[in-house]
Amino acid sequence: MSTDRHRRPTSTRRTGPPVLAVVALLVTALLGASLSASVAAAPAAQAAITGPTVVSLTFDDGDADQATAQQTMASKGMVGTFYVTTGFVGASGYLTRAQLSSFAAAGNEVGGHTVTHADLTQVASTEAQAQICNGRKVLQDWGFRPTSFAYPFSTANASVEAQAAGCGYTTSRGLGDTRTRFSCGGCVRAETLPPADPHYLRAPDQVDSRWTLADLQGTVTGAANNGGGWVVLTFHRVCSPTGTASCPADRSITPALFSQFVTWLDGYRKTTANKTSVKTVDQVVRQYKGASYPAYSPAASVPPKPVAAAGTNALLNDSLETTDAATTFPQCFQPGGWGTNTAVWSSATPGRTGSRAEQLALSGYSSGDAKLLPTLDLQTCAPSVAPGAAYDVSTWYTSTGTSQFALYYRDASGAWFYWTSSPWFAASSTWTQARFTTPAVPAGATAVTFGLALIANGTLVTDDYALYRAGTGPAAAAPPASTSTTSTTDGSSARQAPSADPGATAAPGGPSARPGGPAQPPGPPVLTKRQHSTAKPYLPGGEALRPGTQVAVPPLRADGKG
């Protein structure tokens, strides 16, 4: 499941005019309002409530436990806005289409949050456009009428805002631009009605485990006591206990606290003097637009890039020479993995060709794998393929541990699925080509990606990746002439033959059993540059999944973390 967290806007995002912050501070000083307002009733010193306050309860990503929040809201007659990452819908840990349809039938709004949760300021313009437009088109194809959007990681710039508008959204939400005790102390207490910039709605920081009931109440009463406005609260996980691997502290609120807040909010809004209501984002837009509310703009998708011609390597930056300044990984590549192990990534020099290769050191292994793959995206890096065709995938490597290819495919909606795995490749102290011919590409697939996965403790260095239509690329390199030594479970040495011939194929699913033994013996030293990441975005395969199982793979954040 996604482990990313929205962050405060950086210099890519303009914040509200300074004059608004000055006015907010003056109003606060004059009225003496407090973010930690009392929960039950207005305190005696509370200023008169003059303007209306509207609260929108919004939920990002489509995490499965948001169904608990929806049920809690429904028990009080409330509705919310669910910004879903369409490529994750139906994957393990995420809401299903059936659940989203039931939410909409109950009056909730389903909005967009891109296809794969990409940071739109860190990808090519065509990729950003596809992420926004294609996600909206998928939601429309599923029977929704999406008009509201939320930026992944809350990052946007003028170009991205224009793309959100151009794709047909009427509003787009950010984060971290209204006052809480956690940040933005000089900011406004709420978004204005109408908003100054509908394509960057100002909202508090996302709710996480630091928030108390008083914090949640304070966002509402702080606005209500200071002229009103639009309070857009953002939730992700609704789970317990927080601070665990399955309920991360930086993204979660407990069901009990959420229920307490909804119960309080229900009572607060029913007190006429508070002039407070709870609405979806689209309902608020309809309220302030009135008769000028725009007609629904039908969604249109951006087609995938063309399939590479026969005899052409379909991968970009195949020799890993260019580094992505945002993630520090090779441009158009990302890490992935799963299970119990620790991955440390470094850039290695020299490469097999050029000046750079990528090194993975895996330790603490008891299950899973780690691998480097062409980025799982829509327009830029993942190579388009022809359904029914077979492909030759390859990379050159040195390693002290056993490895195998793990392959994935993307469908027309932009969702990614585990496809198959290759036979194992033996450890090698010299540059060796790992090569695998895929089965026929599944019907409906539009792109593929693959990575050479290290499936034991050890070190793996890779370089010179390739994907060709089967039989149209360069001839396979000769396999190693000798066997390699690995460790057995009792620590003795055993001879392990190299994997299959370079052109070998495997049935869908491929071998899935894991090699026995703890650590592999050390290999020759590899000169490395500085370590650049310990990222391992969750990307299962092999024995963890059946072929055709959908996966939700969060992209790297700009700090290189998964």
C-alpha positions in Angstrom: 0.0 0.0 0.0 1.0 3.6 -0.5 3.4 4.9 2.2 3.8 8.4 0.8 2.7 11.5 2.7 1.5 14.8 1.4 3.9 17.6 2.2 3.7 21.3 2.5 3.9 23.1 -0.8 7.4 24.0 -1.9 8.6 26.9 -4.1 6.7 25.3 -7.0 3.5 26.5 -5.4 2.6 30.1 -4.8 0.9 30.6 -1.4 -1.9 33.1 -0.6 -1.2 36.9 -0.8 0.7 38.2 2.2 -2.0 40.7 2.9 -4.5 37.9 3.8 -2.1 36.6 6.4 -1.7 40.1 7.9 -5.5 40.6 8.1 -5.9 37.1 9.7 -3.3 38.0 12.3 -5.0 41.3 13.1 -8.4 39.6 13.3 -7.0 37.0 15.6 -5.5 39.6 17.9 -8.7 41.6 18.1 -11.0 38.7 18.6 -8.8 36.5 20.7 -9.9 33.3 18.9 -8.2 30.1 19.7 -7.6 27.0 17.5 -8.3 24.8 20.6 -11.9 25.9 21.0 -14.0 24.0 23.5 -15.8 20.9 22.1 -19.2 21.1 23.6 -20.4 24.7 23.5 -19.2 28.2 22.6 -17.1 29.7 25.4 -18.4 32.9 27.0 -15.7 35.0 25.5 -16.4 33.8 21.9 -16.9 36.5 19.3 -20.2 36.8 17.5 -20.3 34.5 14.5 -21.0 36.7 11.5 -20.4 34.7 8.3 -21.2 31.1 7.2 -18.7 28.3 7.6 -18.7 25.3 5.3 -16.8 22.1 6.2 -15.8 19.6 3.5 -14.5 16.2 4.7 -12.2 14.9 2.0 -10.3 11.6 1.7 -7.2 11.0 -0.5 -5.9 7.9 -2.4 -8.9 5.6 -1.9 -7.5 3.6 1.1 -9.8 0.7 2.0 -10.4 1.7 5.6 -12.0 5.0 4.4 -15.1 2.8 4.1 -15.2 3.0 7.9 -15.2 6.8 7.7 -18.0 6.8 5.1 -20.2 4.7 7.4 -19.5 7.0 10.3 -20.5 10.0 8.3 -23.6 8.3 7.0 -24.7 7.6 10.5 -24.9 11.3 11.0 -26.3 12.2 7.6 -23.0 13.6 6.3 -21.3 13.2 3.0 -17.7 13.7 1.9 -15.4 13.9 -1.2 -13.3 10.9 -2.0 -10.3 11.8 -4.2 -9.2 8.4 -5.6 -6.1 7.3 -7.4 -7.7 5.3 -10.1 -4.8 3.0 -10.8 -5.1 1.8 -7.2 -8.8 1.1 -7.1 -9.4 -2.6 -6.6 -5.8 -3.4 -5.5 -5.1 -4.9 -2.1 -5.6 -2.3 0.6 -7.8 0.1 -1.5 -11.4 0.7 -2.2 -13.2 -1.2 -5.0 -15.3 0.2 -7.8 -18.4 -1.3 -6.1 -17.6 0.6 -2.9 -17.1 3.8 -4.7 -20.5 3.3 -6.5 -22.2 2.8 -3.2 -20.6 5.9 -1.8 -21.8 7.9 -4.7 -25.3 6.5 -4.4 -25.3 7.7 -0.8 -24.6 11.2 -1.9 -20.8 11.3 -1.6 -18.6 12.8 -4.3 -15.9 10.8 -6.1 -13.1 13.0 -7.4 -9.7 12.6 -9.1 -6.2 12.1 -7.6 -4.4 11.1 -10.8 -3.8 7.5 -12.1 -0.7 6.5 -10.1 -0.3 9.3 -7.6 2.6 11.0 -9.5 4.2 14.2 -8.3 2.9 16.4 -11.1 5.7 19.0 -10.8 8.4 16.4 -11.2 7.2 14.7 -14.4 7.1 15.7 -18.0 4.2 17.9 -19.0 2.7 15.1 -21.2 2.9 12.7 -18.2 1.2 15.3 -15.9 -1.6 15.8 -18.5 -2.2 12.1 -18.9 -2.2 11.5 -15.1 -4.9 14.2 -14.6 -7.0 13.7 -17.8 -6.8 9.9 -17.9 -7.7 9.5 -14.3 -10.8 11.7 -14.9 -11.7 9.7 -18.0 -11.5 6.4 -16.0 -13.8 7.8 -13.3 -16.3 8.9 -16.0 -16.1 5.5 -17.7 -17.0 4.0 -14.3 -20.1 6.0 -14.1 -19.1 9.0 -12.1 -19.1 12.7 -13.1 -15.8 13.9 -11.6 -15.4 17.7 -11.2 -13.1 17.9 -8.2 -9.3 17.1 -8.1 -6.6 16.9 -5.5 -2.9 17.3 -6.2 -0.7 14.3 -5.1 1.8 15.5 -2.5 -0.1 18.8 -2.7 2.4 20.1 -5.2 1.4 22.2 -8.2 2.6 25.1 -10.3 0.9 27.3 -12.9 1.3 24.7 -15.6 -0.2 21.9 -13.6 -3.1 24.1 -12.4 -3.8 24.9 -16.1 -3.7 21.2 -16.9 -6.2 20.4 -14.2 -8.6 23.1 -15.5 -8.0 21.9 -19.1 -8.9 18.3 -18.2 -12.3 19.5 -17.0 -12.0 19.9 -13.3 -13.6 22.9 -11.6 -11.5 22.8 -8.4 -8.2 21.4 -7.3 -7.2 21.0 -3.7 -3.8 21.6 -2.1 -2.6 21.2 1.5 -0.8 23.2 4.2 -2.1 26.7 3.4 -4.4 27.4 6.3 -3.6 27.7 9.9 -3.2 24.8 12.4 -1.0 24.5 15.4 1.3 22.3 13.3 2.2 24.9 10.6 1.3 28.0 8.7 0.8 30.1 11.8 0.5 33.3 9.7 -2.0 31.9 7.2 -5.7 32.4 6.9 -8.0 30.2 9.0 -10.1 29.0 6.1 -10.4 29.2 2.3 -12.6 32.1 1.1 -16.0 31.7 -0.6 -15.6 31.9 -3.5 -11.9 30.8 -3.4 -9.3 33.1 -4.7 -7.8 30.3 -6.8 -10.2 27.4 -7.5 -7.3 25.4 -8.8 -5.4 25.5 -5.6 -7.9 25.3 -2.8 -6.3 26.3 0.5 -6.6 23.6 3.1 -4.9 22.7 6.5 -2.2 20.1 6.6 -3.5 16.5 6.2 -4.9 15.0 9.4 -2.5 12.5 11.0 -2.0 10.9 14.4 -0.7 14.1 16.0 -4.2 15.6 15.6 -6.5 15.7 18.7 -10.2 16.2 18.9 -9.5 19.8 19.9 -7.3 20.3 16.8 -10.1 19.1 14.5 -12.7 21.2 16.3 -10.4 24.2 16.2 -10.2 24.2 12.4 -14.0 24.7 12.4 -14.4 27.1 15.3 -11.4 29.1 14.4 -13.0 29.8 11.0 -16.5 30.3 12.4 -15.3 32.8 15.0 -13.3 34.8 12.5 -15.8 35.5 9.7 -16.4 32.0 8.4 -15.1 30.5 5.2 -14.5 27.1 3.7 -12.7 24.5 5.9 -11.4 21.6 3.8 -10.2 18.7 6.0 -8.1 15.9 4.5 -7.9 12.4 5.7 -6.1 9.3 4.5 -6.0 6.1 6.6 -8.7 5.5 9.3 -7.2 2.7 11.3 -5.8 1.7 14.7 -3.4 1.4 16.4 -1.5 4.3 14.7 2.2 4.2 14.4 2.4 0.6 13.1 3.4 -0.7 9.7 -0.2 -1.3 8.8 -1.4 2.0 10.2 1.4 4.7 9.6 1.3 7.6 12.1 1.9 10.2 9.4 -1.2 9.3 7.5 -3.7 8.0 10.0 -6.5 8.9 12.4 -8.2 6.3 14.6 -11.8 5.3 13.9 -12.7 6.3 17.4 -11.3 9.9 17.0 -12.9 10.3 13.6 -16.2 9.2 15.1 -15.9 11.6 18.0 -15.2 14.5 15.6 -18.1 13.6 13.4 -20.4 13.4 16.4 -19.2 16.8 17.6 -19.5 18.3 14.1 -23.0 17.0 13.7 -24.1 18.8 16.9 -22.2 22.0 16.0 -23.7 22.3 12.6 -27.2 21.8 14.0 -26.8 24.8 16.3 -28.3 27.5 14.1 -26.2 30.3 15.6 -23.0 28.6 14.4 -23.9 29.1 10.8 -22.0 25.9 9.8 -22.8 23.3 7.3 -21.1 20.1 5.9 -20.9 19.7 2.2 -18.9 17.9 -0.5 -16.5 20.0 -2.5 -18.8 20.0 -5.5 -21.8 21.0 -3.4 -19.8 24.0 -2.2 -19.0 25.0 -5.7 -22.6 24.8 -6.7 -23.5 26.9 -3.7 -21.2 29.8 -4.6 -21.5 29.5 -8.3 -25.3 29.4 -8.3 -26.8 29.9 -11.8 -23.2 30.2 -13.2 -22.3 26.7 -12.3 -20.7 25.3 -15.5 -22.2 22.4 -17.5 -20.3 19.1 -17.1 -17.3 18.9 -19.4 -16.9 15.4 -20.8 -13.5 13.8 -20.0 -11.0 12.8 -22.7 -7.9 10.7 -22.2 -4.4 11.1 -23.6 -3.4 8.0 -25.7 -0.3 6.0 -24.8 2.9 6.6 -26.6 3.5 4.5 -29.8 4.9 0.9 -29.6 8.6 0.9 -30.5 9.4 -0.5 -33.9 10.9 -4.0 -34.2 14.6 -4.0 -33.7 14.4 -0.9 -31.4 15.2 -0.9 -27.7 12.0 0.5 -26.2 13.6 1.8 -23.0 14.8 5.3 -22.3 18.1 5.9 -20.4 18.8 2.2 -20.8 22.4 2.6 -19.7 21.4 4.5 -16.6 23.7 7.4 -17.3 21.2 10.2 -16.6 20.2 10.7 -13.0 16.8 12.1 -12.0 17.5 15.1 -9.9 14.3 14.7 -7.8 14.6 11.0 -6.9 18.4 10.5 -7.3 17.7 7.2 -9.1 18.5 6.8 -12.8 16.0 8.8 -14.9 13.0 6.7 -16.0 13.8 4.0 -13.4 12.4 3.4 -9.9 13.0 0.8 -7.1 10.5 -1.7 -6.0 10.3 -4.6 -3.7 8.5 -6.4 -0.9 8.9 -8.8 2.0 11.3 -8.8 4.9 14.6 -7.4 3.9 16.6 -4.1 3.8 17.6 -2.5 0.5 20.4 0.1 0.1 20.8 1.7 -3.3 24.0 3.3 -4.6 25.2 4.5 -7.9 28.2 2.4 -9.0 31.1 3.4 -11.2 32.2 2.5 -13.7 29.3 0.9 -15.4 29.5 -1.9 -17.9 29.2 0.9 -20.5 29.5 4.5 -19.6 30.2 5.9 -16.2 27.3 4.7 -14.1 25.5 1.5 -13.0 23.1 0.9 -10.2 24.0 -1.1 -7.1 21.6 -2.8 -4.7 22.8 -4.3 -1.4 20.2 -6.5 0.3 20.5 -7.6 3.9 18.3 -9.1 6.6 16.6 -11.3 3.9 13.9 -13.7 4.9 11.4 -13.1 2.2 10.5 -10.9 -0.8 12.9 -9.1 -3.2 14.2 -5.7 -4.3 14.7 -4.6 -7.9 15.2 -1.6 -10.2 12.5 -1.2 -13.0 11.6 1.2 -15.7 9.2 3.6 -14.0 5.6 2.5 -13.8 4.0 5.5 -15.5 1.7 6.5 -18.4 3.5 8.5 -21.0 7.2 8.8 -20.5 9.1 5.7 -19.3 7.1 2.5 -19.3 7.5 1.0 -22.8 4.3 0.5 -24.8 3.8 -3.0 -26.2 1.5 -4.9 -28.6 -0.9 -7.4 -27.1 -0.2 -10.9 -28.3 3.5 -10.2 -29.0 6.4 -11.7 -27.1 9.4 -9.6 -26.0 13.0 -10.1 -25.1 14.0 -8.4 -21.8 17.6 -8.2 -20.6 20.0 -6.5 -18.4 23.7 -6.9 -17.6 24.6 -7.7 -14.0 27.2 -8.8 -11.5 26.0 -10.2 -8.2 26.8 -12.2 -5.1 23.2 -13.5 -4.8 20.5 -15.2 -6.9 18.2 -13.1 -9.0 15.3 -13.4 -11.4 13.2 -11.1 -13.5 9.8 -9.9 -12.3 7.5 -8.5 -15.0 4.4 -6.3 -14.8 1.9 -4.9 -17.3 -0.4 -1.9 -17.5 -3.9 -2.0 -18.8 -5.9 0.7 -20.7 -7.1 2.2 -17.5 -3.6 2.8 -16.3 -3.6 0.1 -13.6 -0.6 -2.2 -13.2 -0.7 -5.9 -12.7 1.9 -8.6 -11.9 2.5 -10.7 -15.0 5.2 -13.3 -14.7 8.7 -14.2 -13.4 11.8 -15.7 -15.1 13.9 -18.6 -14.0 16.7 -17.8 -11.6 20.0 -16.3 -12.6 23.1 -17.4 -10.7 25.6 -15.1 -9.0 28.4 -13.8 -11.2 31.5 -11.9 -10.4 31.8 -10.7 -14.0 29.4 -8.8 -16.2 26.8 -11.3 -17.4 23.7 -10.8 -19.5 20.4 -11.9 -17.9 17.9 -12.5 -20.7 14.3 -13.7 -20.8 11.7 -14.1 -23.5 8.2 -13.3 -22.3 5.0 -15.1 -22.9 2.6 -13.4 -25.3 1.5 -10.0 -23.9 -1.9 -10.3 -22.3 -5.0 -9.0 -24.2 -5.7 -5.4 -23.1 -2.2 -4.7 -21.9 -0.7 -1.4 -23.1 2.8 -1.3 -21.5 5.2 -3.5 -19.5 8.0 -3.1 -17.1 10.5 -5.5 -15.6 13.3 -5.6 -13.1 16.0 -8.1 -12.1 15.1 -8.9 -8.6 17.6 -9.9 -5.9 16.1 -12.7 -3.9 18.8 -13.4 -1.3 21.2 -11.4 0.8 24.0 -10.0 -1.3 24.9 -7.3 -3.8 23.5 -6.8 -7.3 24.9 -4.3 -9.8 22.9 -3.7 -13.1 23.4 -1.8 -16.3 22.3 -1.7 -19.9 18.6 -2.7 -19.8 16.8 -3.6 -23.0 13.3 -4.6 -24.3 13.0 -5.7 -27.9 10.2 -7.4 -29.8 11.2 -11.0 -29.6 13.9 -12.1 -32.1 14.5 -8.6 -33.4 17.2 -7.3 -31.0 20.9 -8.1 -30.8 21.9 -11.7 -30.4 22.1 -13.0 -26.9 25.4 -12.9 -25.2 27.0 -16.2 -24.3 26.1 -17.6 -20.9 28.8 -17.9 -18.2 31.2 -20.8 -18.8 31.3 -21.9 -15.2 29.0 -22.4 -12.3 29.0 -20.1 -9.2 29.3 -20.8 -5.6 26.4 -20.1 -3.2 25.8 -20.8 0.5 23.5 -23.5 1.7 21.3 -23.4 4.8 24.0 -25.1 6.8 26.7 -22.8 5.6 28.5 -25.2 3.4 29.3 -24.5 -0.3 27.1 -25.9 -3.0 27.4 -25.6 -6.8 24.5 -23.9 -8.5 24.3 -23.9 -12.3 23.5 -20.8 -14.2 19.9 -20.2 -15.0 18.3 -21.1 -18.3 19.8 -20.3 -21.7 19.6 -16.5 -22.5 16.6 -17.2 -24.7 14.6 -19.4 -22.3 11.0 -18.7 -21.6 8.7 -19.4 -18.7 5.0 -20.0 -18.3 3.0 -17.1 -16.8 3.9 -16.9 -13.1 7.3 -18.4 -13.6 9.3 -20.1 -10.8 8.3 -18.7 -7.5 10.1 -20.7 -4.8 13.0 -18.9 -3.1 16.6 -20.1 -2.9 17.7 -21.6 0.4 20.4 -20.2 2.5 21.3 -17.0 4.4 23.9 -14.7 3.0 25.8 -15.2 -0.3 29.6 -15.0 -0.2 31.1 -11.6 -0.9 32.1 -10.8 -4.4 34.7 -8.4 -5.8 34.6 -4.8 -4.5 32.6 -2.3 -6.5 33.6 1.4 -6.4 30.5 3.3 -5.5 29.5 6.9 -5.2 27.5 8.0 -2.2 24.5 5.9 -1.1 21.4 7.7 -2.5 18.4 5.8 -1.1 17.0 3.0 1.0 13.7 3.2 -0.8 11.7 0.1 -1.6 8.2 1.1 -2.7 5.9 -1.9 -2.2 5.9 -3.9 -5.5 5.2 -7.7 -4.8 5.7 -10.4 -7.3 6.7 -14.1 -7.7 5.4 -16.2 -4.9 3.4 -13.3 -3.4 1.0 -12.9 -6.2 -0.9 -14.8 -8.9 -0.4 -13.6 -12.4 -2.9 -10.9 -13.3 -3.1 -9.6 -9.7 -3.4 -5.8 -9.6 -0.6 -3.9 -7.7 -0.6 -0.3 -6.4 2.8 1.1 -6.6 3.4 4.5 -5.1 6.0 6.6 -7.0 9.1 8.0 -5.3 8.7 11.3 -3.6 11.0 14.1 -4.6 13.2 13.2 -1.6 13.9 9.8 -3.1 11.8 7.9 -0.5 9.1 5.4 -1.3 
